[in-house]
Protein backbone atom coordinates (compact mmCIF):
# COMPACT_ATOMS: atom_id res chain seq x y z
CA UNK A 1 0.00 0.00 0.00
CA UNK A 2 1.09 3.55 -0.68
CA UNK A 3 -0.22 6.33 1.55
CA UNK A 4 0.40 10.02 1.06
CA UNK A 5 -0.45 13.38 2.59
CA UNK A 6 -3.33 15.21 0.96
CA UNK A 7 -2.20 18.70 1.98
CA UNK A 8 -0.68 20.61 -0.96
CA UNK A 9 2.10 22.18 1.09
CA UNK A 10 3.68 18.85 1.98
CA UNK A 11 3.54 15.66 -0.06
CA UNK A 12 5.13 12.62 1.48
CA UNK A 13 4.73 8.89 1.11
CA UNK A 14 3.82 7.06 4.31
CA UNK A 15 5.15 3.51 4.30
CA UNK A 16 5.02 2.84 8.03
CA UNK A 17 1.63 2.70 9.75
CA UNK A 18 3.23 4.19 12.88
CA UNK A 19 3.54 7.50 11.02
CA UNK A 20 -0.20 7.79 10.51
CA UNK A 21 -0.66 9.68 13.76
CA UNK A 22 0.81 12.73 11.98
CA UNK A 23 -2.17 12.92 9.61
CA UNK A 24 -4.82 15.36 10.80
CA UNK A 25 -7.39 16.88 8.45
CA UNK A 26 -9.80 19.68 9.23
CA UNK A 27 -13.20 20.16 7.65
CA UNK A 28 -15.05 17.24 6.05
CA UNK A 29 -18.41 18.32 7.45
CA UNK A 30 -16.85 18.53 10.89
CA UNK A 31 -19.47 21.07 11.98
CA UNK A 32 -22.21 18.43 11.71
CA UNK A 33 -20.44 16.19 14.21
CA UNK A 34 -18.97 18.46 16.82
CA UNK A 35 -16.35 16.79 18.97
CA UNK A 36 -15.77 13.86 16.61
CA UNK A 37 -12.56 13.59 14.65
CA UNK A 38 -12.76 13.45 10.87
CA UNK A 39 -9.84 12.02 8.93
CA UNK A 40 -9.18 12.30 5.22
CA UNK A 41 -6.11 11.05 3.39
CA UNK A 42 -5.05 10.02 -0.08
CA UNK A 43 -4.57 6.30 -0.55
CA UNK A 44 -3.40 4.24 -3.51
CA UNK A 45 -3.51 0.44 -3.52
CA UNK A 46 -2.63 -2.12 -6.15
CA UNK A 47 -5.25 -1.98 -8.89
CA UNK A 48 -5.84 1.78 -8.53
CA UNK A 49 -4.71 4.03 -11.38
CA UNK A 50 -4.30 7.04 -9.08
CA UNK A 51 -4.73 7.96 -5.41
CA UNK A 52 -8.24 8.46 -4.09
CA UNK A 53 -9.47 10.13 -0.89
CA UNK A 54 -10.32 7.91 2.06
CA UNK A 55 -12.53 9.80 4.52
CA UNK A 56 -14.18 8.70 7.75
CA UNK A 57 -15.47 10.04 11.04
CA UNK A 58 -14.27 8.73 14.39
CA UNK A 59 -16.48 5.94 15.68
CA UNK A 60 -17.37 4.53 12.27
CA UNK A 61 -16.86 0.77 11.97
CA UNK A 62 -13.47 0.30 10.20
CA UNK A 63 -14.73 -2.79 8.40
CA UNK A 64 -17.65 -0.85 6.90
CA UNK A 65 -15.20 1.88 5.81
CA UNK A 66 -13.04 -0.74 4.08
CA UNK A 67 -16.06 -2.32 2.40
CA UNK A 68 -17.36 0.97 1.06
CA UNK A 69 -13.97 2.16 -0.20
CA UNK A 70 -13.42 -1.11 -2.09
CA UNK A 71 -16.91 -0.92 -3.55
CA UNK A 72 -16.55 2.68 -4.76
CA UNK A 73 -13.04 2.11 -6.14
CA UNK A 74 -13.97 -1.28 -7.65
CA UNK A 75 -11.25 -3.11 -5.70
CA UNK A 76 -11.20 -6.77 -4.78
CA UNK A 77 -12.10 -7.86 -1.27
CA UNK A 78 -8.38 -8.55 -0.69
CA UNK A 79 -7.92 -4.78 -0.38
CA UNK A 80 -10.20 -4.62 2.66
CA UNK A 81 -7.56 -5.82 5.13
CA UNK A 82 -4.93 -3.09 4.47
CA UNK A 83 -7.65 -0.43 4.54
CA UNK A 84 -9.06 -1.83 7.78
CA UNK A 85 -5.55 -1.85 9.26
CA UNK A 86 -4.93 1.74 8.14
CA UNK A 87 -8.17 3.07 9.62
CA UNK A 88 -7.71 1.11 12.86
CA UNK A 89 -4.12 2.35 13.25
CA UNK A 90 -5.16 5.96 12.63
CA UNK A 91 -8.02 5.72 15.14
CA UNK A 92 -5.71 4.13 17.73
CA UNK A 93 -3.05 6.81 17.24
CA UNK A 94 -5.64 9.58 17.52
CA UNK A 95 -6.79 8.16 20.85
CA UNK A 96 -3.24 7.44 22.07
CA UNK A 97 -3.77 3.67 21.99
CA UNK A 98 -1.40 1.06 20.66
CA UNK A 99 -2.14 -1.17 17.70
CA UNK A 100 -2.98 -4.78 18.53
CA UNK A 101 0.08 -6.91 17.80
CA UNK A 102 -1.95 -10.13 17.90
CA UNK A 103 -5.18 -9.41 16.02
CA UNK A 104 -7.85 -12.07 15.58
CA UNK A 105 -7.65 -14.00 12.28
CA UNK A 106 -9.07 -12.08 9.31
CA UNK A 107 -10.66 -15.22 7.84
CA UNK A 108 -12.02 -18.37 9.44
CA UNK A 109 -8.90 -20.46 10.12
CA UNK A 110 -8.26 -23.33 7.75
CA UNK A 111 -9.65 -26.52 9.18
CA UNK A 112 -12.41 -24.78 11.15
CA UNK A 113 -14.65 -23.69 8.28
CA UNK A 114 -16.26 -27.12 7.89
CA UNK A 115 -17.34 -27.26 11.53
CA UNK A 116 -18.23 -23.58 11.75
CA UNK A 117 -20.63 -23.84 8.80
CA UNK A 118 -22.03 -27.24 9.84
CA UNK A 119 -20.64 -28.92 6.76
CA UNK A 120 -21.34 -25.96 4.48
CA UNK A 121 -25.02 -25.71 5.40
CA UNK A 122 -24.65 -22.30 7.06
CA UNK A 123 -23.93 -19.29 4.85
CA UNK A 124 -20.94 -17.21 5.95
CA UNK A 125 -21.47 -13.44 5.96
CA UNK A 126 -18.20 -11.61 6.51
CA UNK A 127 -17.70 -8.97 9.16
CA UNK A 128 -14.63 -8.27 11.26
CA UNK A 129 -14.14 -6.62 14.64
CA UNK A 130 -10.93 -6.40 16.66
CA UNK A 131 -11.59 -5.29 20.23
CA UNK A 132 -9.06 -7.59 21.84
CA UNK A 133 -6.27 -5.16 22.66
CA UNK A 134 -7.74 -2.08 24.31
CA UNK A 135 -9.16 -1.75 27.79
CA UNK A 136 -12.22 -0.10 26.33
CA UNK A 137 -14.41 -0.73 23.35
CA UNK A 138 -13.10 1.44 20.51
CA UNK A 139 -15.88 0.91 17.97
CA UNK A 140 -18.87 -0.52 19.83
CA UNK A 141 -20.59 0.47 23.06
CA UNK A 142 -22.22 -2.75 24.28
CA UNK A 143 -19.86 -3.05 27.23
CA UNK A 144 -17.54 -0.95 29.32
CA UNK A 145 -14.83 -3.26 30.73
CA UNK A 146 -14.81 -1.08 33.84
CA UNK A 147 -17.13 -0.35 36.73
CA UNK A 148 -16.73 1.66 39.92
CA UNK A 149 -17.64 0.45 43.40
CA UNK A 150 -20.92 2.37 43.57
CA UNK A 151 -22.25 0.91 40.31
CA UNK A 152 -21.25 -2.62 41.37
CA UNK A 153 -23.00 -2.17 44.73
CA UNK A 154 -26.15 -1.10 42.85
CA UNK A 155 -25.95 -4.20 40.66
CA UNK A 156 -25.52 -6.44 43.71
CA UNK A 157 -28.65 -4.89 45.26
CA UNK A 158 -30.60 -5.44 42.05
CA UNK A 159 -29.48 -9.06 41.88
CA UNK A 160 -30.41 -9.60 45.53
CA UNK A 161 -33.90 -8.36 44.63
CA UNK A 162 -33.96 -10.86 41.72
CA UNK A 163 -34.27 -8.14 39.11
CA UNK A 164 -33.66 -9.04 35.48
CA UNK A 165 -30.94 -7.37 33.44
CA UNK A 166 -30.15 -7.52 29.70
CA UNK A 167 -30.68 -11.30 29.35
CA UNK A 168 -34.05 -11.08 31.07
CA UNK A 169 -35.51 -14.57 31.70
CA UNK A 170 -32.01 -16.07 31.73
CA UNK A 171 -31.45 -14.21 34.99
CA UNK A 172 -34.62 -15.64 36.53
CA UNK A 173 -33.57 -19.15 35.50
CA UNK A 174 -30.15 -18.55 37.08
CA UNK A 175 -31.70 -17.27 40.32
CA UNK A 176 -33.85 -20.41 40.52
CA UNK A 177 -30.87 -22.68 39.88
CA UNK A 178 -28.69 -20.95 42.48
CA UNK A 179 -31.44 -21.08 45.09
CA UNK A 180 -31.97 -24.78 44.41
CA UNK A 181 -28.24 -25.32 45.05
CA UNK A 182 -28.32 -23.37 48.31
CA UNK A 183 -26.62 -20.25 46.99
CA UNK A 184 -22.89 -19.61 46.69
CA UNK A 185 -21.86 -18.95 50.29
CA UNK A 186 -18.16 -19.60 50.78
CA UNK A 187 -17.64 -20.56 47.14
CA UNK A 188 -14.90 -19.39 44.78
CA UNK A 189 -16.65 -18.46 41.53
CA UNK A 190 -15.22 -17.89 38.05
CA UNK A 191 -17.06 -15.98 35.33
CA UNK A 192 -16.04 -16.88 31.80
CA UNK A 193 -16.26 -13.74 29.66
CA UNK A 194 -17.65 -10.40 30.80
CA UNK A 195 -18.38 -6.91 29.49
CA UNK A 196 -19.69 -5.50 32.75
CA UNK A 197 -19.91 -7.15 36.15
CA UNK A 198 -23.59 -8.10 36.22
CA UNK A 199 -23.09 -11.83 36.74
CA UNK A 200 -20.20 -11.11 39.08
CA UNK A 201 -22.73 -9.08 41.08
CA UNK A 202 -25.23 -11.95 40.97
CA UNK A 203 -22.56 -14.22 42.44
CA UNK A 204 -21.85 -11.71 45.21
CA UNK A 205 -25.57 -11.34 45.93
CA UNK A 206 -25.75 -15.12 46.44
CA UNK A 207 -22.86 -15.07 48.90
CA UNK A 208 -19.78 -15.89 46.82
CA UNK A 209 -16.56 -15.59 48.80
CA UNK A 210 -14.64 -14.34 45.79
CA UNK A 211 -15.31 -13.92 42.07
CA UNK A 212 -12.67 -14.09 39.32
CA UNK A 213 -13.43 -13.12 35.72
CA UNK A 214 -11.45 -14.63 32.84
CA UNK A 215 -11.75 -12.41 29.78
CA UNK A 216 -9.76 -11.60 26.63
CA UNK A 217 -9.74 -7.91 27.54
CA UNK A 218 -8.30 -6.21 30.59
CA UNK A 219 -10.97 -5.37 33.15
CA UNK A 220 -11.21 -2.71 35.83
CA UNK A 221 -13.95 -3.74 38.26
CA UNK A 222 -13.53 -1.77 41.49
CA UNK A 223 -14.58 -4.18 44.25
CA UNK A 224 -12.47 -6.02 46.85
CA UNK A 225 -14.13 -9.38 46.11
CA UNK A 226 -13.72 -9.14 42.32
CA UNK A 227 -10.57 -9.86 40.34
CA UNK A 228 -9.81 -10.65 36.72
CA UNK A 229 -7.37 -12.49 34.49
CA UNK A 230 -6.89 -12.30 30.77
CA UNK A 231 -7.00 -15.61 28.90
CA UNK A 232 -3.24 -15.36 28.30
CA UNK A 233 -2.57 -14.67 31.98
CA UNK A 234 -4.61 -17.67 33.06
CA UNK A 235 -2.97 -19.94 30.47
CA UNK A 236 0.49 -18.94 31.74
CA UNK A 237 -0.24 -19.69 35.40
CA UNK A 238 1.35 -22.79 36.92
CA UNK A 239 -0.46 -24.15 38.74
CA UNK A 240 -3.72 -22.75 37.39
CA UNK A 241 -6.25 -21.79 40.05
CA UNK A 242 -9.27 -23.99 40.64
CA UNK A 243 -12.81 -22.78 41.34
CA UNK A 244 -15.90 -24.20 43.00
CA UNK A 245 -18.40 -22.79 40.52
CA UNK A 246 -18.08 -21.60 36.92
CA UNK A 247 -20.61 -19.45 35.08
CA UNK A 248 -20.69 -18.68 31.36
CA UNK A 249 -23.59 -16.54 30.17
CA UNK A 250 -23.50 -15.84 26.42
CA UNK A 251 -19.73 -16.27 26.12
CA UNK A 252 -18.60 -19.55 24.60
CA UNK A 253 -21.13 -19.51 21.74
CA UNK A 254 -19.41 -16.39 20.40
The 8 nearest C-alpha neighbors of each residue, nearest first, counted from 0:
[[1, 44, 43, 2, 45, 81, 14, 42],
 [0, 2, 43, 44, 42, 14, 13, 12],
 [3, 1, 42, 13, 12, 41, 43, 0],
 [2, 4, 12, 11, 13, 41, 5, 42],
 [3, 5, 10, 6, 11, 40, 41, 9],
 [4, 6, 40, 41, 7, 3, 10, 39],
 [5, 7, 8, 4, 9, 10, 24, 40],
 [8, 6, 9, 5, 10, 4, 11, 3],
 [7, 9, 6, 10, 5, 4, 11, 3],
 [10, 8, 7, 6, 11, 4, 5, 3],
 [11, 9, 4, 3, 7, 8, 6, 5],
 [10, 12, 3, 4, 13, 9, 2, 5],
 [11, 13, 3, 2, 14, 1, 10, 4],
 [14, 12, 2, 3, 15, 11, 1, 18],
 [13, 15, 12, 1, 16, 2, 0, 18],
 [14, 16, 17, 18, 13, 19, 2, 12],
 [15, 17, 18, 19, 14, 88, 85, 13],
 [18, 16, 15, 19, 20, 88, 92, 89],
 [19, 17, 16, 20, 15, 21, 13, 14],
 [20, 18, 21, 16, 17, 22, 89, 88],
 [19, 21, 92, 18, 22, 89, 93, 17],
 [22, 20, 19, 18, 23, 92, 17, 89],
 [23, 21, 20, 19, 24, 4, 40, 38],
 [22, 24, 38, 21, 25, 20, 39, 37],
 [25, 23, 38, 39, 22, 26, 37, 40],
 [24, 26, 27, 23, 37, 29, 38, 39],
 [25, 27, 29, 28, 24, 37, 30, 38],
 [28, 26, 29, 37, 25, 39, 38, 54],
 [29, 27, 30, 26, 31, 32, 37, 25],
 [28, 30, 26, 27, 31, 32, 33, 37],
 [29, 31, 28, 32, 33, 26, 27, 34],
 [32, 30, 29, 28, 33, 27, 35, 34],
 [33, 31, 29, 30, 35, 34, 28, 36],
 [32, 34, 30, 35, 31, 29, 36, 28],
 [33, 35, 32, 36, 29, 30, 31, 37],
 [36, 34, 33, 32, 57, 37, 56, 29],
 [35, 37, 57, 56, 38, 34, 29, 32],
 [38, 36, 56, 55, 57, 35, 29, 27],
 [39, 37, 24, 55, 54, 23, 56, 36],
 [38, 40, 54, 53, 24, 52, 55, 37],
 [41, 39, 53, 52, 5, 4, 42, 54],
 [40, 42, 52, 51, 5, 3, 50, 53],
 [41, 43, 2, 50, 51, 52, 1, 40],
 [42, 44, 50, 1, 47, 49, 2, 51],
 [45, 43, 0, 47, 46, 1, 42, 78],
 [44, 46, 47, 43, 0, 78, 48, 74],
 [45, 47, 44, 48, 74, 43, 75, 73],
 [48, 46, 49, 45, 44, 43, 50, 72],
 [47, 49, 46, 50, 43, 45, 44, 51],
 [48, 50, 47, 43, 51, 42, 44, 46],
 [51, 49, 43, 42, 41, 52, 47, 48],
 [50, 52, 41, 42, 43, 53, 49, 40],
 [53, 51, 41, 40, 54, 42, 39, 50],
 [52, 54, 40, 39, 41, 51, 42, 55],
 [55, 53, 39, 38, 52, 40, 56, 37],
 [56, 54, 38, 37, 57, 39, 53, 59],
 [55, 57, 37, 36, 59, 58, 38, 35],
 [58, 56, 36, 59, 35, 37, 55, 90],
 [57, 59, 138, 56, 60, 137, 35, 139],
 [58, 60, 57, 56, 61, 138, 55, 64],
 [59, 61, 63, 62, 138, 58, 64, 139],
 [62, 60, 64, 63, 83, 86, 59, 65],
 [61, 63, 65, 64, 60, 83, 66, 127],
 [62, 64, 66, 60, 65, 61, 67, 59],
 [65, 63, 61, 67, 62, 66, 68, 60],
 [66, 64, 79, 62, 68, 63, 82, 67],
 [67, 65, 63, 69, 64, 68, 62, 70],
 [66, 68, 70, 64, 69, 65, 63, 71],
 [67, 69, 65, 71, 70, 66, 72, 64],
 [70, 68, 74, 72, 66, 67, 71, 73],
 [69, 71, 67, 73, 68, 72, 66, 74],
 [70, 72, 68, 73, 69, 67, 74, 66],
 [71, 73, 69, 74, 70, 68, 47, 51],
 [74, 72, 70, 71, 69, 75, 68, 47],
 [75, 73, 69, 72, 70, 78, 76, 46],
 [74, 76, 77, 78, 69, 73, 79, 70],
 [75, 77, 78, 79, 74, 69, 66, 80],
 [78, 76, 75, 79, 80, 74, 81, 69],
 [79, 77, 76, 80, 75, 81, 74, 82],
 [78, 80, 65, 82, 76, 77, 81, 83],
 [79, 81, 83, 82, 78, 84, 77, 65],
 [82, 80, 84, 83, 79, 78, 85, 0],
 [81, 83, 85, 79, 84, 65, 80, 86],
 [82, 84, 80, 86, 81, 61, 85, 65],
 [85, 83, 81, 87, 82, 86, 88, 80],
 [84, 86, 82, 88, 83, 87, 81, 89],
 [85, 87, 89, 83, 88, 84, 61, 90],
 [86, 88, 84, 90, 89, 85, 83, 91],
 [87, 89, 91, 85, 86, 90, 84, 98],
 [90, 88, 92, 86, 91, 87, 19, 20],
 [89, 91, 93, 87, 88, 92, 86, 94],
 [92, 90, 96, 88, 94, 89, 93, 95],
 [93, 91, 95, 20, 89, 94, 90, 96],
 [94, 92, 90, 91, 95, 89, 20, 96],
 [93, 95, 91, 92, 96, 90, 89, 97],
 [96, 94, 92, 93, 91, 97, 90, 20],
 [97, 95, 91, 94, 92, 98, 133, 93],
 [96, 98, 91, 99, 95, 92, 133, 88],
 [99, 97, 88, 100, 91, 96, 132, 87],
 [98, 100, 132, 101, 102, 97, 131, 133],
 [99, 101, 102, 98, 132, 97, 103, 131],
 [102, 100, 99, 103, 132, 131, 104, 98],
 [103, 101, 99, 100, 104, 129, 131, 132],
 [102, 104, 105, 129, 101, 131, 128, 106],
 [105, 103, 106, 102, 107, 108, 101, 127],
 [104, 106, 103, 107, 127, 80, 102, 108],
 [107, 105, 104, 108, 109, 125, 127, 103],
 [106, 108, 112, 109, 111, 104, 105, 115],
 [109, 107, 111, 106, 110, 112, 104, 105],
 [110, 108, 111, 112, 107, 106, 113, 104],
 [109, 111, 112, 108, 113, 114, 107, 115],
 [112, 110, 114, 109, 113, 108, 115, 107],
 [111, 113, 115, 114, 110, 116, 107, 109],
 [114, 112, 118, 116, 111, 115, 117, 119],
 [115, 113, 117, 116, 112, 111, 118, 110],
 [114, 116, 112, 113, 117, 111, 118, 121],
 [115, 117, 121, 119, 118, 114, 113, 120],
 [118, 116, 114, 119, 120, 115, 113, 121],
 [117, 119, 113, 116, 120, 114, 115, 121],
 [118, 120, 116, 117, 121, 113, 122, 112],
 [119, 121, 117, 118, 116, 122, 113, 123],
 [122, 120, 116, 119, 117, 123, 118, 115],
 [121, 123, 124, 120, 116, 119, 117, 125],
 [122, 124, 125, 121, 116, 119, 115, 112],
 [125, 123, 122, 126, 121, 127, 116, 106],
 [126, 124, 123, 127, 106, 105, 107, 62],
 [125, 127, 124, 62, 128, 63, 105, 123],
 [128, 126, 62, 129, 125, 105, 61, 106],
 [127, 129, 130, 126, 62, 61, 60, 103],
 [128, 130, 131, 102, 103, 127, 132, 99],
 [131, 129, 132, 136, 128, 133, 137, 138],
 [130, 132, 129, 216, 133, 215, 102, 99],
 [131, 133, 99, 130, 216, 134, 98, 129],
 [134, 132, 135, 131, 130, 136, 216, 96],
 [135, 133, 217, 216, 144, 218, 132, 136],
 [136, 134, 133, 144, 137, 143, 145, 130],
 [135, 137, 139, 138, 130, 140, 143, 133],
 [136, 138, 135, 139, 130, 58, 133, 140],
 [139, 137, 58, 136, 60, 59, 140, 130],
 [140, 138, 136, 141, 137, 142, 58, 60],
 [139, 141, 142, 136, 138, 143, 137, 135],
 [142, 140, 139, 143, 194, 136, 195, 138],
 [143, 141, 194, 140, 195, 144, 136, 139],
 [142, 144, 145, 194, 195, 135, 136, 140],
 [145, 143, 218, 194, 195, 135, 142, 219],
 [146, 144, 219, 220, 143, 218, 195, 147],
 [145, 147, 220, 221, 150, 219, 151, 148],
 [146, 148, 221, 150, 149, 220, 151, 145],
 [147, 149, 221, 151, 150, 222, 152, 146],
 [148, 150, 152, 151, 147, 153, 146, 221],
 [149, 151, 153, 152, 148, 147, 154, 146],
 [152, 150, 154, 148, 153, 149, 155, 147],
 [151, 153, 155, 149, 154, 150, 148, 156],
 [154, 152, 150, 156, 151, 155, 157, 149],
 [153, 155, 151, 157, 156, 152, 200, 158],
 [154, 156, 200, 152, 158, 204, 157, 153],
 [157, 155, 159, 153, 154, 158, 152, 160],
 [158, 156, 154, 160, 159, 162, 155, 153],
 [157, 159, 161, 155, 201, 160, 156, 162],
 [158, 160, 156, 204, 161, 157, 155, 205],
 [159, 161, 157, 158, 162, 156, 155, 204],
 [162, 160, 158, 159, 157, 163, 174, 171],
 [163, 161, 157, 160, 158, 164, 159, 170],
 [162, 164, 167, 170, 161, 171, 165, 168],
 [163, 165, 167, 166, 162, 170, 197, 168],
 [164, 166, 167, 163, 170, 169, 168, 197],
 [167, 165, 169, 164, 168, 170, 163, 248],
 [166, 168, 163, 164, 169, 165, 170, 171],
 [169, 167, 171, 170, 172, 166, 163, 173],
 [170, 168, 172, 167, 171, 166, 173, 163],
 [169, 171, 173, 168, 172, 163, 167, 174],
 [170, 172, 168, 174, 173, 169, 175, 163],
 [173, 171, 169, 175, 170, 174, 176, 168],
 [172, 174, 170, 176, 171, 175, 177, 169],
 [175, 173, 171, 177, 176, 172, 178, 170],
 [176, 174, 172, 178, 173, 177, 179, 171],
 [177, 175, 173, 179, 178, 174, 172, 180],
 [178, 176, 182, 180, 174, 179, 175, 173],
 [177, 179, 181, 175, 182, 180, 176, 174],
 [178, 180, 176, 177, 181, 175, 182, 174],
 [181, 179, 177, 178, 182, 176, 183, 175],
 [182, 180, 178, 179, 177, 183, 184, 176],
 [181, 183, 177, 205, 178, 180, 184, 206],
 [182, 184, 207, 206, 205, 186, 185, 181],
 [185, 183, 206, 207, 186, 182, 208, 205],
 [184, 186, 208, 207, 183, 206, 187, 209],
 [187, 185, 207, 183, 208, 184, 243, 188],
 [186, 188, 209, 243, 242, 208, 210, 207],
 [189, 187, 210, 244, 245, 242, 243, 186],
 [188, 190, 211, 245, 212, 210, 244, 246],
 [191, 189, 212, 246, 245, 247, 192, 211],
 [190, 192, 247, 213, 212, 246, 189, 214],
 [193, 191, 214, 250, 213, 190, 212, 247],
 [192, 194, 195, 214, 196, 191, 212, 190],
 [195, 193, 142, 144, 143, 196, 192, 141],
 [194, 196, 193, 144, 197, 142, 143, 145],
 [195, 197, 199, 198, 200, 193, 194, 151],
 [198, 196, 200, 199, 195, 201, 154, 151],
 [199, 197, 201, 200, 196, 202, 190, 248],
 [198, 200, 196, 202, 197, 201, 203, 210],
 [201, 199, 155, 203, 197, 198, 202, 154],
 [200, 202, 198, 204, 158, 203, 199, 155],
 [203, 201, 199, 205, 200, 204, 207, 198],
 [202, 204, 207, 200, 206, 205, 201, 199],
 [203, 205, 201, 159, 155, 202, 206, 200],
 [206, 204, 202, 182, 183, 203, 207, 201],
 [205, 207, 184, 183, 203, 204, 208, 202],
 [208, 206, 183, 203, 184, 186, 202, 209],
 [209, 207, 185, 186, 187, 206, 184, 210],
 [208, 210, 224, 187, 207, 188, 225, 211],
 [209, 211, 188, 225, 189, 187, 224, 199],
 [212, 210, 189, 226, 227, 225, 190, 188],
 [211, 213, 227, 190, 189, 191, 214, 228],
 [214, 212, 228, 191, 229, 227, 192, 230],
 [213, 215, 192, 229, 216, 230, 212, 193],
 [216, 214, 229, 230, 131, 217, 213, 192],
 [217, 215, 214, 131, 229, 134, 218, 132],
 [216, 218, 134, 229, 215, 219, 214, 144],
 [219, 217, 144, 145, 220, 216, 227, 134],
 [218, 220, 145, 221, 144, 146, 217, 227],
 [219, 221, 146, 145, 222, 218, 147, 225],
 [222, 220, 147, 148, 146, 219, 223, 225],
 [221, 223, 225, 224, 148, 220, 151, 147],
 [224, 222, 225, 221, 226, 209, 148, 220],
 [223, 225, 209, 222, 210, 226, 208, 203],
 [226, 224, 210, 222, 223, 211, 209, 220],
 [227, 225, 211, 212, 210, 224, 228, 220],
 [226, 228, 212, 211, 213, 218, 229, 225],
 [229, 227, 213, 232, 233, 212, 230, 214],
 [228, 230, 214, 232, 215, 231, 213, 216],
 [229, 231, 233, 215, 232, 214, 213, 234],
 [232, 230, 234, 229, 233, 235, 215, 228],
 [233, 231, 229, 235, 230, 234, 228, 236],
 [232, 234, 230, 236, 235, 231, 228, 229],
 [233, 235, 231, 232, 236, 230, 239, 237],
 [236, 234, 232, 233, 231, 237, 239, 230],
 [237, 235, 239, 233, 238, 234, 232, 240],
 [238, 236, 239, 235, 234, 240, 233, 232],
 [237, 239, 236, 240, 235, 241, 233, 234],
 [238, 240, 236, 237, 241, 233, 234, 235],
 [241, 239, 238, 242, 236, 233, 237, 189],
 [240, 242, 239, 243, 187, 189, 238, 244],
 [243, 241, 187, 244, 188, 189, 240, 245],
 [242, 244, 187, 186, 188, 245, 241, 189],
 [243, 245, 188, 242, 189, 187, 246, 186],
 [246, 244, 189, 188, 190, 247, 243, 242],
 [245, 247, 190, 191, 189, 248, 244, 188],
 [248, 246, 191, 250, 190, 249, 245, 192],
 [247, 249, 250, 246, 191, 192, 251, 198],
 [250, 248, 247, 252, 251, 253, 192, 166],
 [251, 249, 192, 248, 252, 253, 247, 191],
 [250, 252, 253, 249, 247, 192, 248, 191],
 [253, 251, 250, 249, 248, 247, 192, 115],
 [252, 251, 250, 249, 192, 248, 247, 115]]
